[in-house]
Amino acid sequence: MSLMKLLEQAGGGQGLAQLASQFGLDESKVSELSGLLAPAIGSAAKQQATSGGLGDLLGSLKGEGQGALFDDPAQAASPEGQAQGMAFLENLMGGSEGAQGLAETAAEKAGVDVGTVMQFMPAIAGMLQGGLQKQLPDSDVENLMPSGAGGIGGMISGLLGGGGSAPDLSMLTNLLDADGDGSILDDIMGKFMK
């Protein structure tokens, strides 16, 4: 399942429509923004995992603390939900500069005010974090947590299809895989990463 498909399931299938009304956006703009942001967030997660941050990534997916943000778009759009989503996003993007750059690029491509995108983007990130937490069993996440620097390369290799007997983490594998959608955001993500 792609991150976009996961977003489409949020809020019982009404999450994106509810965010559209919450932020005063046309549903087509929300769909366009989501289509730009979800692959970029996935690319940032892949970059974090392959550059030594696998433990941090897995730690953010453990538990179901953000599950309510996936189930209830109003919570994702609340100030608390936006703060949690921005914390998740900044962790993936290497800080606030990367998140700001992504918002500016997405706003320009979708023709939406950057201020609106800076509110919408953390809500989407929070929904994704909550959805991934609900999809990934903690036992599987714990099995992949790095126990030492020497094991990280093997774990990443296993996650990305290099063999091994890792548990079935198809959700995480899909998150880390390139999306192949031709989005230019994937090509410019390196510019925003620290």
N, C-alpha and C positions, 0 to 999 in steps of 0.2 A: 504494500500500500504506500502510495506517495504521500508526502506531507500535505499536498493540496487535497487529496482524497480524505485525509484525516480531518482537515479543516471543514470539508463539506459535511462531515458527520457531526461536527460540534453542535451542541444545543439541540440534539435530536434532529439534526438536519436543517435547523433554522438559524444556526449561529451566525453565519455570514449576513443573512437578511436582517437579523436583529442588530448586528453591528452597523449595518448600513443606516438604519433608522437612528441608532444611538449617536452616530457621528454626522448625521445629515448628509449622507452620501447616496448617490444613485447606486442601485445594486450592481449595475454593470461596472461602475468604478471600483466598488469593493471587490468584485470578481477579478478585475484587472490588477488592482493593487496586490491582492492575495496571490495571484499568479506570478507576480514579480517577487514578492517578499518570501514566499515559502521556499522556492529553490535557493534563494540567497541565504536563508537561514540554514538550510540543509548543507550548502557549501561551506558555510562558516563552521558548522558542527564537524564536518569532515576535516576541514583544515585544523581545527582544534585537536581532534583525535589523532591525526597523523603527525602533529608537531609536538607531541609529548603531553597533551592535555586530556588524554583519554579518561583519567581518573576524575578530573573535574567535570567532564561531560557526563560520565556515568553517574556521578554524585548528584547532578542536577536532575537526573531521571529516576532516582530512587524514591520510593514512597509514592503517596498519592496526594501530597500536600496541595498541589495546584490542580487537582482533578476537578474542583468546583469551577475553575476558570474555563474548562472545556465544556462542562455540562450547562453552565449558566453564563451566556455572553454578557449579561448585565454586570456580573461580577468581574469579568475580564475587562470591561470598559470602565469599571469604578477606579477611583484614584489608587486604591490598594492593589487592584488587579494590574493596573498599568505599571505601578512601581515594581511589582514582582516580574511582570513581563519584560520590563526594561532591564532589570537586574540579570535576568536570564540572557537577554539579547547582548548586553554589554559584556557578559562573561564570554559569550561565543565570539563576539566581534573584537575583543581585545580592548574594550573601553568605550567611552561615550563618543569619541571621535569617529570610530567605525560605524556606530549606530547612526550618528548624525549624517555621515556620508551616504549611508544606505538610504536613509529617509529622503535626502535631497535628490538622489538619483531616481528613486521610485516616484517621487512627486513630479519630477520633470517628465519622466516617461509616461505617467498616467494623466498628466495635466491636472493635478490636484495640489492645493495649497500645502506647503511643507509643514506648516503648523498642524494641519489636520492629520497628515501622515505621521507626525511625531506623537500623536495621541492614538491613532489607529494601530500603528506598528507594534507597540508594546502589548496591546490587547491581543493581537494575532499571536505574538510570541508566547504570551501567557497561555493562550488556548492550546498552542502546539505543545508546550511543556506539559500541561495538564493531560492532554490526550496521549502523549508518549508515556507519561507516568502510568496511566491507566492501562496501556497496551503491554508494557514490559513488566513481567513478574520480577519482584525484587530479588528472588533467588537467582534468576539469570543475571541480573545486573551485578549482584555480589560476586558471582562466579567469574565475571570478567574484570572486576576491580583489580588494578595493578597491585601486585604484592611487592614488587621491587622493580627497579629500572630495567633489569635484564629481561623481564617478561613482557614488557610493553610491546616490543616489536612483533613478537609471536602472536600476541593477542590481536593486534591491528591486522596482521597478516591473516589470521583466522577470520576476523570480521569481514575482511574485504575479499574473502574467497580463496585464501592461500592454504586451505586445508586445516587440519586439526580437528579436535573433537569438541569444539565449543558448543554450548547449547544453542537451540534455534532462536536466534534474535533477529528474525526477518525485519521487524520494524526498525531496529537500530541499523541493520545492514542497509536497508533502503534509505535511511536518513543519511548514512555516510556515503552511499553510492552517488556518483554524478547523475544528475537527472536527465541529461541528454536532450533537454528541450530547446537548446539553441539560444537561451536567454542571454542577452549581453551582460546582465548583472553577474552571471557566473564568471565571465571573462574579466570583469573589473573588480571582483571581490578582493583580489590581492592588494589593490590600491588602498583598501580600508583596513586591512589586517595589520596589526602591529607585529 
